Amino acid sequence: MANTPQAKKRIRRNQRRAEINGARVSRIRTFVKKVEAALAAGDKTAASAALEAVQPELARGVARGVLHRNTASRKFSRLTKRLSALA
């Protein structure tokens, strides 16, 4: 249990940040799922539009610190590879 005012404030701040970061990660996952759904349906135009939308979201996740740089790069690379294989 936190005893000092600073430790109590840190707990409050960590809870707020966890909510915000969770929302950010969830938003990124939603964008990735849209690409995967379009790829599964075989819709190349929708998949490429969704892929263009997911790239800045991944970059924003890296900038905000909720995703590791290599993780975002790997996800984008694999989605791009699946899109090109669809052709």
Backbone as CSV, one residue per row, in Angstrom:
resi,resn,N_x,N_y,N_z,CA_x,CA_y,CA_z,C_x,C_y,C_z
1,MET,0.844,-1.195,0.000,0.000,0.000,0.000,0.877,1.241,0.000
2,ALA,0.490,2.212,-0.790,1.268,3.448,-0.890,1.109,4.269,0.379
3,ASN,2.208,4.783,0.878,2.177,5.580,2.099,2.387,7.064,1.828
4,THR,3.246,7.388,0.899,3.562,8.796,0.660,2.581,9.391,-0.361
5,PRO,2.376,10.695,-0.299,1.498,11.351,-1.284,1.983,11.132,-2.714
6,GLN,3.298,11.120,-2.894,3.847,10.921,-4.239,3.509,9.529,-4.766
7,ALA,3.604,8.521,-3.880,3.297,7.150,-4.289,1.810,7.004,-4.624
8,LYS,0.948,7.688,-3.865,-0.489,7.654,-4.144,-0.794,8.309,-5.485
9,LYS,-0.135,9.412,-5.742,-0.325,10.103,-7.018,0.168,9.235,-8.169
10,ARG,1.278,8.552,-7.962,1.841,7.682,-8.987,0.852,6.562,-9.343
11,ILE,0.185,6.009,-8.332,-0.804,4.956,-8.574,-1.962,5.502,-9.402
12,ARG,-2.449,6.688,-9.045,-3.553,7.306,-9.802,-3.132,7.553,-11.245
13,ARG,-1.933,8.069,-11.421,-1.453,8.374,-12.766,-1.264,7.100,-13.594
14,ASN,-0.724,6.064,-12.966,-0.512,4.800,-13.675,-1.832,4.200,-14.146
15,GLN,-2.875,4.319,-13.327,-4.190,3.797,-13.723,-4.723,4.560,-14.933
16,ARG,-4.589,5.883,-14.922,-5.045,6.681,-16.065,-4.274,6.325,-17.324
17,ARG,-2.955,6.209,-17.192,-2.128,5.882,-18.358,-2.466,4.491,-18.898
18,ALA,-2.733,3.535,-17.989,-3.061,2.174,-18.417,-4.346,2.162,-19.235
19,GLU,-5.337,2.950,-18.832,-6.589,3.040,-19.592,-6.343,3.621,-20.976
20,ILE,-5.583,4.702,-21.023,-5.304,5.369,-22.298,-4.507,4.448,-23.216
21,ASN,-3.468,3.810,-22.661,-2.634,2.921,-23.469,-3.425,1.712,-23.949
22,GLY,-4.308,1.189,-23.097,-5.153,0.066,-23.494,-6.051,0.443,-24.660
23,ALA,-6.585,1.649,-24.623,-7.444,2.127,-25.712,-6.639,2.270,-26.997
24,ARG,-5.414,2.731,-26.870,-4.557,2.890,-28.051,-4.242,1.544,-28.702
25,VAL,-3.892,0.574,-27.883,-3.561,-0.753,-28.403,-4.804,-1.381,-29.041
26,SER,-5.955,-1.200,-28.397,-7.205,-1.737,-28.924,-7.527,-1.124,-30.283
27,ARG,-7.303,0.179,-30.414,-7.556,0.868,-31.679,-6.659,0.310,-32.786
28,ILE,-5.394,0.075,-32.461,-4.456,-0.484,-33.440,-4.906,-1.875,-33.859
29,ARG,-5.316,-2.692,-32.871,-5.776,-4.047,-33.175,-6.982,-4.029,-34.108
30,THR,-7.886,-3.074,-33.891,-9.076,-2.959,-34.740,-8.680,-2.674,-36.179
31,PHE,-7.740,-1.756,-36.371,-7.276,-1.428,-37.724,-6.626,-2.641,-38.384
32,VAL,-5.831,-3.393,-37.622,-5.162,-4.581,-38.157,-6.200,-5.633,-38.546
33,LYS,-7.245,-5.784,-37.719,-8.290,-6.764,-38.005,-9.040,-6.416,-39.286
34,LYS,-9.211,-5.122,-39.553,-9.886,-4.714,-40.791,-9.082,-5.175,-42.008
35,VAL,-7.767,-5.034,-41.930,-6.907,-5.480,-43.037,-7.015,-6.998,-43.179
36,GLU,-6.932,-7.716,-42.061,-6.982,-9.169,-42.102,-8.323,-9.668,-42.640
37,ALA,-9.402,-8.986,-42.276,-10.726,-9.381,-42.766,-10.816,-9.187,-44.274
38,ALA,-10.281,-8.072,-44.766,-10.298,-7.815,-46.205,-9.425,-8.823,-46.947
39,LEU,-8.298,-9.187,-46.349,-7.427,-10.186,-46.977,-8.119,-11.548,-47.020
40,ALA,-8.802,-11.901,-45.931,-9.495,-13.189,-45.878,-10.629,-13.242,-46.903
41,ALA,-11.268,-12.090,-47.138,-12.356,-12.031,-48.114,-11.819,-12.003,-49.542
42,GLY,-10.529,-11.725,-49.688,-9.912,-11.665,-51.014,-10.162,-10.347,-51.724
43,ASP,-10.584,-9.331,-50.971,-10.882,-8.010,-51.544,-9.615,-7.165,-51.532
44,LYS,-8.928,-7.112,-52.669,-7.629,-6.438,-52.733,-7.741,-4.932,-52.544
45,THR,-8.764,-4.299,-53.119,-8.889,-2.838,-52.996,-9.170,-2.430,-51.555
46,ALA,-10.077,-3.155,-50.894,-10.390,-2.846,-49.487,-9.183,-3.116,-48.604
47,ALA,-8.464,-4.203,-48.903,-7.286,-4.554,-48.101,-6.207,-3.494,-48.247
48,SER,-6.011,-2.996,-49.471,-4.960,-1.992,-49.658,-5.355,-0.670,-49.010
49,ALA,-6.651,-0.319,-49.045,-7.109,0.908,-48.363,-6.944,0.770,-46.850
50,ALA,-7.288,-0.408,-46.315,-7.152,-0.647,-44.880,-5.683,-0.665,-44.468
51,LEU,-4.824,-1.165,-45.352,-3.392,-1.200,-45.051,-2.825,0.217,-44.997
52,GLU,-3.295,1.082,-45.881,-2.859,2.480,-45.843,-3.306,3.157,-44.559
53,ALA,-4.450,2.737,-44.014,-4.954,3.311,-42.767,-4.212,2.769,-41.547
54,VAL,-3.747,1.520,-41.636,-3.111,0.899,-40.472,-1.672,1.391,-40.270
55,GLN,-1.010,1.776,-41.344,0.399,2.175,-41.231,0.590,3.379,-40.295
56,PRO,-0.164,4.483,-40.447,0.023,5.586,-39.494,-0.399,5.232,-38.066
57,GLU,-1.372,4.325,-37.936,-1.783,3.912,-36.591,-0.647,3.159,-35.894
58,LEU,0.022,2.284,-36.624,1.165,1.569,-36.047,2.276,2.547,-35.683
59,ALA,2.529,3.506,-36.566,3.576,4.499,-36.303,3.230,5.337,-35.075
60,ARG,1.964,5.669,-34.929,1.525,6.454,-33.767,1.678,5.642,-32.492
61,GLY,1.392,4.338,-32.576,1.571,3.473,-31.413,3.022,3.416,-30.973
62,VAL,3.927,3.415,-31.941,5.363,3.420,-31.630,5.744,4.757,-30.995
63,ALA,5.249,5.840,-31.569,5.584,7.177,-31.068,5.070,7.373,-29.639
64,ARG,3.915,6.790,-29.345,3.317,6.939,-28.011,3.888,5.950,-26.997
65,GLY,4.642,4.969,-27.499,5.297,4.036,-26.588,4.463,2.823,-26.216
66,VAL,3.373,2.549,-26.937,2.569,1.373,-26.604,2.974,0.159,-27.420
67,LEU,3.730,0.382,-28.490,4.239,-0.712,-29.315,5.736,-0.546,-29.500
68,HIS,6.433,-1.660,-29.549,7.853,-1.606,-29.865,8.005,-1.371,-31.361
69,ARG,9.039,-0.656,-31.712,9.300,-0.299,-33.115,9.358,-1.528,-34.013
70,ASN,10.049,-2.568,-33.558,10.182,-3.779,-34.373,8.860,-4.532,-34.504
71,THR,8.030,-4.477,-33.464,6.726,-5.135,-33.510,5.862,-4.490,-34.580
72,ALA,5.815,-3.171,-34.600,5.020,-2.463,-35.598,5.551,-2.742,-36.995
73,SER,6.859,-2.734,-37.139,7.480,-3.000,-38.429,7.148,-4.403,-38.908
74,ARG,7.204,-5.361,-38.013,6.907,-6.758,-38.359,5.447,-6.920,-38.778
75,LYS,4.535,-6.311,-38.024,3.114,-6.413,-38.365,2.841,-5.824,-39.744
76,PHE,3.390,-4.644,-39.994,3.157,-3.986,-41.283,3.770,-4.797,-42.420
77,SER,4.959,-5.333,-42.187,5.644,-6.122,-43.200,4.840,-7.373,-43.554
78,ARG,4.332,-8.056,-42.556,3.589,-9.297,-42.802,2.271,-9.024,-43.508
79,LEU,1.609,-7.926,-43.122,0.356,-7.578,-43.793,0.614,-7.201,-45.252
80,THR,1.693,-6.465,-45.493,2.046,-6.069,-46.849,2.349,-7.299,-47.708
81,LYS,3.067,-8.238,-47.110,3.426,-9.459,-47.817,2.174,-10.258,-48.179
82,ARG,1.221,-10.338,-47.272,-0.027,-11.056,-47.537,-0.846,-10.351,-48.627
83,LEU,-0.786,-9.025,-48.630,-1.519,-8.275,-49.663,-0.906,-8.512,-51.041
84,SER,0.410,-8.506,-51.125,1.053,-8.719,-52.413,0.870,-10.158,-52.898
85,ALA,0.740,-11.093,-51.972,0.507,-12.489,-52.347,-0.909,-12.683,-52.876
86,LEU,-1.797,-11.783,-52.520,-3.183,-11.866,-52.966,-3.317,-11.599,-54.456
87,ALA,-2.369,-10.856,-55.011,-2.462,-10.428,-56.404,-2.364,-11.570,-57.386
